[in-house]
Amino acid sequence: MPPRIVITGVGALSPNGLGREAFFDATARGISGIKTIRAFDPSGLSSRIAGELTGFEPAQWIDPKSIRHVSRVVPMCLAATDEALRDARLDPRSLSLAERRRTGVMLGSGGGAIEFSERMYELWYGGHLKQASVYSIPSGTIGTLASEISMAHDLRGFSHLISTGCTSSTDAIGYAYRNLQLGIADIVITGGADATITEGVMTGFCIMRIVSTAFNDRPEAASRPFSKDRDGFVLGEGAWMFVMEREETARARGAHIYAEVAGYGSTCDAHHRVRMDESGEEPARAMSLAMEEAGVEPTDVGYLSYHGTSTELNDRIETRAVKIAFGDHARRFPGSAVKSMIGHPQGACGAAGVAATLMAFRDGLLPPTINLDVPDPDCDLDYVPDAGRRASPRVAVCNTIAFGSKNSALVLRSLE
């Protein structure tokens, strides 16, 4: 039997709550973190809202002299990682060199340091070269995010970043799970982070006409997964990080275990740059592969973390995929979309869904899908509308879907 791989630490920076417990509390109560954009003047855009972090002070997590040399997502990663390590009662600096060489970082991010690159290009092309960072190139690469975590904690194992669009953090957690199972590492810091609320990114999404424009005056109501009156997704940001390790080592040091990562599946529609194949067969197969690896039947699953983008096509196809993967059981168990409260944090969204699922396991409370006022007739499953629900699922599936026809899913299992 392969070793059980468990999550022992959680850290979160979310638009609706800074810190794990703040995120858990706001998510359980259905509190939205979506507001008018503050990072830049959005008045010239058709969509002027986002799930933006407020109140976060980067200087607490990075040398003030270094702030201008890195993307704002870096201190977000460091803060969420630090919280996850504290939660797991793990101080990397107390580990021996041999142990640190077997502690890896596997991070997921869709946009990476794009915010930093936009700032540097503005300086370059605006004729302000002396104000640009000497680290413009290395700090602008996406892989640097994982390196910053490794350097902050002197971790000598692999330091990788997976960027597969909106499945990035799901894939990162899946790869961390694989590496731990294979004995390549003993501990892995994993999860996802993205901070792409920039004028350039928002302009691009407005050009694509896939972001919400009808709720600029009511930002908290804009993200409406599975609702008939939705009009597009809402961009978000944040960082959700985890400590993963083998069950036996976690128990030996008395760590609290949130859940087991029991299965991972990933497929590709091979269909289109941005549009999903309407059959829903490949996202269904990703969920089925994850369940097969976990050794669970569809009827064992008690909760589903939906990708739930709040776009008509994706919501409808994801609902169809769930019906394919779960058959008759699809109508008998609940699921919800945390994006209704935090927007779409791009490559970090899978990690956000995992964190919300861990909350459901720990607290016996399923997060709601808020703003589900007028259900879409084509989205007719139980999405836990509007208010959290008391339940104690033992097995959950966390589903994600990405541009480029990618689909990835994880199975989490409670060991309590």
C-alpha positions as semicolon CSV with decimal commas, in nm:
position;residue;x (nm);y (nm);z (nm)
1;M;0,000;0,000;0,000
2;P;0,135;0,348;-0,086
3;P;0,179;0,581;0,213
4;R;-0,105;0,809;0,307
5;I;-0,031;1,174;0,228
6;V;-0,189;1,429;0,459
7;I;-0,230;1,804;0,500
8;T;-0,107;1,929;0,837
9;G;-0,088;2,306;0,789
10;V;-0,304;2,570;0,620
11;G;-0,231;2,936;0,547
12;A;-0,465;3,174;0,366
13;L;-0,476;3,528;0,235
14;S;-0,812;3,586;0,075
15;P;-1,019;3,883;-0,042
16;N;-1,275;3,793;0,225
17;G;-1,028;3,728;0,506
18;L;-0,659;3,768;0,585
19;G;-0,541;3,456;0,765
20;R;-0,676;3,103;0,785
21;E;-0,940;3,157;1,052
22;A;-1,060;3,483;0,898
23;F;-1,099;3,307;0,562
24;F;-1,276;3,009;0,723
25;D;-1,514;3,234;0,915
26;A;-1,603;3,461;0,622
27;T;-1,645;3,167;0,385
28;A;-1,869;2,980;0,628
29;R;-2,087;3,290;0,666
30;G;-2,104;3,367;0,295
31;I;-1,922;3,701;0,314
32;S;-1,804;3,845;-0,016
33;G;-1,465;4,009;-0,056
34;I;-1,539;4,163;-0,395
35;K;-1,511;4,543;-0,416
36;T;-1,432;4,827;-0,653
37;I;-1,071;4,795;-0,772
38;R;-0,819;5,001;-0,572
39;A;-0,491;4,889;-0,731
40;F;-0,540;5,131;-1,022
41;D;-0,806;5,363;-1,162
42;P;-1,056;5,128;-1,333
43;S;-1,296;5,400;-1,449
44;G;-1,211;5,349;-1,816
45;L;-1,292;4,977;-1,810
46;S;-1,624;4,801;-1,858
47;S;-1,557;4,591;-1,546
48;R;-1,435;4,785;-1,243
49;I;-1,455;4,528;-0,964
50;A;-1,239;4,246;-0,830
51;G;-1,170;4,022;-0,532
52;E;-0,877;4,229;-0,408
53;L;-0,680;4,184;-0,085
54;T;-0,731;4,475;0,151
55;G;-0,535;4,547;0,465
56;F;-0,238;4,329;0,375
57;E;0,097;4,487;0,465
58;P;0,378;4,336;0,249
59;A;0,649;4,499;0,463
60;Q;0,569;4,255;0,743
61;W;0,687;3,966;0,528
62;I;0,973;4,098;0,321
63;D;1,267;4,333;0,372
64;P;1,140;4,684;0,284
65;K;1,445;4,731;0,063
66;S;1,338;4,428;-0,141
67;I;0,975;4,524;-0,198
68;R;1,050;4,722;-0,515
69;H;1,243;4,424;-0,655
70;V;0,962;4,165;-0,640
71;S;0,602;4,121;-0,740
72;R;0,336;4,186;-0,476
73;V;0,246;3,817;-0,496
74;V;0,580;3,728;-0,329
75;P;0,499;3,862;0,020
76;M;0,153;3,707;-0,019
77;C;0,318;3,366;-0,077
78;L;0,553;3,418;0,215
79;A;0,276;3,520;0,454
80;A;0,050;3,225;0,368
81;T;0,345;2,984;0,382
82;D;0,453;3,114;0,721
83;E;0,101;3,065;0,856
84;A;0,083;2,712;0,716
85;L;0,417;2,622;0,875
86;R;0,309;2,758;1,213
87;D;-0,018;2,568;1,186
88;A;0,175;2,248;1,115
89;R;0,409;2,319;1,410
90;L;0,702;2,300;1,173
91;D;1,004;2,531;1,184
92;P;1,218;2,461;0,878
93;R;1,517;2,633;1,036
94;S;1,517;2,372;1,312
95;L;1,553;2,091;1,058
96;S;1,889;1,940;0,981
97;L;2,051;2,001;0,644
98;A;1,958;1,649;0,539
99;E;1,594;1,713;0,633
100;R;1,586;2,049;0,452
101;R;1,721;1,875;0,143
102;R;1,413;1,654;0,152
103;T;1,169;1,943;0,195
104;G;1,038;2,072;-0,135
105;V;0,822;2,353;-0,269
106;M;0,557;2,287;-0,532
107;L;0,363;2,606;-0,605
108;G;0,085;2,674;-0,855
109;S;0,034;3,014;-1,019
110;G;-0,130;3,124;-1,341
111;G;-0,006;3,482;-1,372
112;G;0,298;3,458;-1,147
113;A;0,485;3,787;-1,141
114;I;0,290;3,952;-1,423
115;E;0,211;4,249;-1,196
116;F;0,583;4,312;-1,148
117;S;0,653;4,282;-1,521
118;E;0,379;4,533;-1,604
119;R;0,536;4,780;-1,360
120;M;0,881;4,732;-1,511
121;Y;0,758;4,771;-1,871
122;E;0,580;5,091;-1,774
123;L;0,907;5,227;-1,638
124;W;1,115;5,105;-1,932
125;Y;0,890;5,238;-2,205
126;G;0,812;5,553;-2,010
127;G;1,179;5,647;-2,007
128;H;1,231;5,588;-1,634
129;L;1,506;5,326;-1,651
130;K;1,674;5,446;-1,332
131;Q;1,359;5,365;-1,136
132;A;1,339;5,010;-1,269
133;S;1,463;4,719;-1,059
134;V;1,799;4,565;-1,140
135;Y;1,614;4,233;-1,096
136;S;1,355;4,312;-1,363
137;I;1,422;3,992;-1,556
138;P;1,472;3,727;-1,282
139;S;1,194;3,866;-1,062
140;G;0,962;3,880;-1,360
141;T;0,988;3,508;-1,430
142;I;0,709;3,292;-1,297
143;G;0,933;3,032;-1,134
144;T;1,083;3,286;-0,898
145;L;0,780;3,257;-0,669
146;A;0,877;2,906;-0,558
147;S;1,238;3,016;-0,519
148;E;1,139;3,298;-0,283
149;I;0,969;3,047;-0,051
150;S;1,270;2,814;-0,062
151;M;1,514;3,096;0,008
152;A;1,305;3,237;0,293
153;H;1,318;2,904;0,478
154;D;1,648;2,760;0,351
155;L;1,471;2,464;0,191
156;R;1,707;2,264;-0,030
157;G;1,465;2,019;-0,196
158;F;1,301;2,074;-0,534
159;S;1,160;2,424;-0,585
160;H;0,908;2,408;-0,868
161;L;0,622;2,617;-0,998
162;I;0,346;2,470;-1,209
163;S;0,159;2,709;-1,437
164;T;-0,136;2,545;-1,611
165;G;-0,380;2,832;-1,594
166;C;-0,668;2,791;-1,352
167;T;-0,572;2,431;-1,268
168;S;-0,223;2,538;-1,156
169;S;-0,259;2,495;-0,780
170;T;-0,466;2,177;-0,816
171;D;-0,186;2,037;-1,028
172;A;0,077;2,160;-0,781
173;I;-0,098;1,980;-0,495
174;G;-0,132;1,673;-0,715
175;Y;0,239;1,676;-0,799
176;A;0,329;1,729;-0,434
177;Y;0,116;1,426;-0,350
178;R;0,296;1,220;-0,617
179;N;0,643;1,324;-0,500
180;L;0,561;1,235;-0,140
181;Q;0,416;0,900;-0,242
182;L;0,729;0,819;-0,443
183;G;0,958;0,911;-0,155
184;I;1,123;1,196;-0,344
185;A;1,050;1,431;-0,056
186;D;0,943;1,399;0,308
187;I;0,766;1,735;0,335
188;V;0,628;1,961;0,061
189;I;0,510;2,320;0,089
190;T;0,239;2,349;-0,173
191;G;-0,066;2,548;-0,277
192;G;-0,129;2,844;-0,502
193;A;-0,095;3,220;-0,528
194;D;-0,187;3,479;-0,787
195;A;-0,205;3,860;-0,791
196;T;-0,311;3,957;-1,142
197;I;-0,540;4,251;-1,068
198;T;-0,356;4,489;-1,299
199;E;-0,473;4,733;-1,562
200;G;-0,324;4,518;-1,838
201;V;-0,485;4,193;-1,725
202;M;-0,823;4,355;-1,660
203;T;-0,813;4,524;-1,999
204;G;-0,745;4,189;-2,163
205;F;-1,036;4,021;-1,989
206;C;-1,265;4,313;-2,076
207;I;-1,166;4,276;-2,442
208;M;-1,259;3,906;-2,419
209;R;-1,597;4,005;-2,270
210;I;-1,592;3,733;-2,008
211;V;-1,587;3,943;-1,690
212;S;-1,891;4,079;-1,511
213;T;-1,995;4,431;-1,609
214;A;-2,353;4,448;-1,479
215;F;-2,269;4,478;-1,109
216;N;-2,010;4,755;-1,091
217;D;-2,235;4,936;-0,843
218;R;-2,295;4,617;-0,639
219;P;-1,960;4,438;-0,638
220;E;-2,052;4,183;-0,369
221;A;-2,336;4,057;-0,593
222;A;-2,129;4,021;-0,911
223;S;-1,994;3,666;-0,880
224;R;-2,300;3,446;-0,932
225;P;-2,207;3,086;-1,018
226;F;-2,495;2,878;-1,156
227;S;-2,736;3,172;-1,141
228;K;-2,940;3,254;-1,451
229;D;-2,862;3,626;-1,427
230;R;-2,483;3,593;-1,410
231;D;-2,290;3,791;-1,670
232;G;-1,928;3,682;-1,632
233;F;-1,659;3,604;-1,380
234;V;-1,492;3,841;-1,134
235;L;-1,113;3,850;-1,115
236;G;-0,966;3,770;-0,774
237;E;-0,632;3,726;-0,603
238;G;-0,486;3,558;-0,298
239;A;-0,263;3,285;-0,160
240;W;-0,363;2,952;-0,004
241;M;-0,072;2,736;0,111
242;F;-0,042;2,392;0,273
243;V;0,209;2,167;0,444
244;M;0,187;1,811;0,313
245;E;0,367;1,504;0,447
246;R;0,328;1,132;0,511
247;E;0,073;1,033;0,773
248;E;0,323;0,841;0,985
249;T;0,565;1,135;1,017
250;A;0,278;1,373;1,092
251;R;0,147;1,150;1,369
252;A;0,496;1,091;1,509
253;R;0,537;1,462;1,579
254;G;0,179;1,510;1,696
255;A;0,067;1,733;1,410
256;H;-0,301;1,800;1,352
257;I;-0,420;1,629;1,034
258;Y;-0,684;1,813;0,832
259;A;-0,735;1,545;0,567
260;E;-0,569;1,294;0,340
261;V;-0,500;1,379;-0,024
262;A;-0,615;1,047;-0,165
263;G;-0,630;1,089;-0,542
264;Y;-0,547;1,317;-0,834
265;G;-0,665;1,314;-1,195
266;S;-0,588;1,540;-1,490
267;T;-0,707;1,542;-1,852
268;C;-0,727;1,772;-2,154
269;D;-1,021;1,833;-2,388
270;A;-0,770;1,922;-2,664
271;H;-1,048;2,142;-2,794
272;H;-0,995;2,521;-2,783
273;R;-0,781;2,799;-2,633
274;V;-1,055;2,923;-2,403
275;R;-1,377;2,730;-2,467
276;M;-1,452;2,396;-2,303
277;D;-1,574;2,105;-2,509
278;E;-1,949;2,105;-2,443
279;S;-1,969;1,730;-2,389
280;G;-1,811;1,762;-2,043
281;E;-1,648;1,422;-2,089
282;E;-1,290;1,516;-2,005
283;P;-1,353;1,708;-1,681
284;A;-1,575;1,415;-1,584
285;R;-1,287;1,177;-1,660
286;A;-1,045;1,385;-1,448
287;M;-1,279;1,351;-1,149
288;S;-1,327;0,979;-1,219
289;L;-0,950;0,922;-1,241
290;A;-0,901;1,095;-0,905
291;M;-1,175;0,882;-0,746
292;E;-1,034;0,565;-0,898
293;E;-0,689;0,637;-0,758
294;A;-0,839;0,714;-0,417
295;G;-1,030;0,386;-0,423
296;V;-1,366;0,555;-0,368
297;E;-1,696;0,513;-0,546
298;P;-1,898;0,814;-0,663
299;T;-2,152;0,729;-0,393
300;D;-1,883;0,775;-0,127
301;V;-1,842;1,144;-0,209
302;G;-2,024;1,381;0,024
303;Y;-1,911;1,720;-0,104
304;L;-1,782;1,875;-0,426
305;S;-1,582;2,196;-0,452
306;Y;-1,696;2,332;-0,789
307;H;-1,478;2,534;-1,023
308;G;-1,790;2,752;-1,058
309;T;-1,661;3,049;-1,255
310;S;-1,993;3,234;-1,291
311;T;-1,979;3,213;-1,671
312;E;-2,271;3,056;-1,852
313;L;-2,078;2,806;-2,062
314;N;-1,843;2,683;-1,789
315;D;-2,113;2,648;-1,524
316;R;-2,336;2,454;-1,759
317;I;-2,061;2,221;-1,881
318;E;-1,924;2,160;-1,532
319;T;-2,273;2,063;-1,417
320;R;-2,292;1,821;-1,710
321;A;-1,949;1,679;-1,623
322;V;-2,056;1,614;-1,264
323;K;-2,362;1,426;-1,388
324;I;-2,140;1,212;-1,611
325;A;-1,885;1,140;-1,336
326;F;-2,135;1,072;-1,057
327;G;-2,440;0,937;-1,239
328;D;-2,754;0,928;-1,025
329;H;-2,553;1,028;-0,718
330;A;-2,496;1,376;-0,867
331;R;-2,838;1,485;-0,742
332;R;-2,789;1,336;-0,396
333;F;-2,490;1,525;-0,260
334;P;-2,404;1,896;-0,223
335;G;-2,128;2,112;-0,363
336;S;-2,048;2,481;-0,374
337;A;-1,838;2,747;-0,544
338;V;-1,612;2,958;-0,322
339;K;-1,557;3,195;-0,618
340;S;-1,898;3,342;-0,541
341;M;-1,729;3,506;-0,241
342;I;-1,370;3,568;-0,352
343;G;-1,387;3,598;-0,729
344;H;-1,156;3,398;-0,953
345;P;-0,797;3,400;-0,824
346;Q;-0,676;3,235;-1,144
347;G;-0,408;2,972;-1,078
348;A;-0,473;2,983;-0,703
349;C;-0,841;2,890;-0,727
350;G;-0,788;2,517;-0,678
351;A;-0,599;2,581;-0,354
352;A;-0,879;2,811;-0,237
353;G;-1,128;2,530;-0,300
354;V;-0,911;2,283;-0,109
355;A;-0,889;2,523;0,187
356;A;-1,268;2,567;0,192
357;T;-1,309;2,190;0,180
358;L;-1,072;2,146;0,475
359;M;-1,291;2,391;0,664
360;A;-1,593;2,172;0,587
361;F;-1,409;1,866;0,720
362;R;-1,286;2,039;1,034
363;D;-1,594;2,238;1,128
364;G;-1,875;2,030;0,980
365;L;-2,000;2,327;0,779
366;L;-2,027;2,339;0,402
367;P;-1,949;2,677;0,245
368;P;-2,234;2,831;0,046
369;T;-2,262;2,949;-0,312
370;I;-2,384;3,304;-0,257
371;N;-2,585;3,517;-0,503
372;L;-2,764;3,211;-0,637
373;D;-3,096;3,394;-0,656
374;V;-3,237;3,265;-0,985
375;P;-3,101;2,915;-1,062
376;D;-3,009;2,845;-1,422
377;P;-3,241;2,564;-1,540
378;D;-2,938;2,394;-1,696
379;C;-2,758;2,402;-1,359
380;D;-2,993;2,194;-1,149
381;L;-2,778;2,030;-0,880
382;D;-2,739;2,113;-0,511
383;Y;-2,495;2,406;-0,493
384;V;-2,565;2,494;-0,124
385;P;-2,730;2,823;-0,221
386;D;-2,684;3,140;-0,018
387;A;-2,613;2,999;0,331
388;G;-2,370;2,747;0,473
389;R;-2,503;2,406;0,569
390;R;-2,423;2,175;0,855
391;A;-2,278;1,847;0,724
392;S;-1,979;1,625;0,793
393;P;-1,854;1,483;0,463
394;R;-1,581;1,221;0,483
395;V;-1,485;1,229;0,113
396;A;-1,475;1,533;-0,115
397;V;-1,376;1,609;-0,473
398;C;-1,216;1,943;-0,562
399;N;-1,260;2,024;-0,931
400;T;-1,085;2,281;-1,152
401;I;-1,093;2,372;-1,522
402;A;-0,855;2,594;-1,718
403;F;-0,799;2,777;-2,044
404;G;-0,639;2,546;-2,298
405;S;-0,892;2,271;-2,226
406;K;-0,725;2,154;-1,904
407;N;-0,912;1,971;-1,628
408;S;-0,778;1,861;-1,289
409;A;-0,935;1,716;-0,975
410;L;-0,831;1,604;-0,628
411;V;-0,996;1,368;-0,382
412;L;-0,967;1,461;-0,015
413;R;-1,062;1,220;0,262
414;S;-1,117;1,286;0,631
415;L;-0,925;1,056;0,865
416;E;-1,129;1,151;1,170
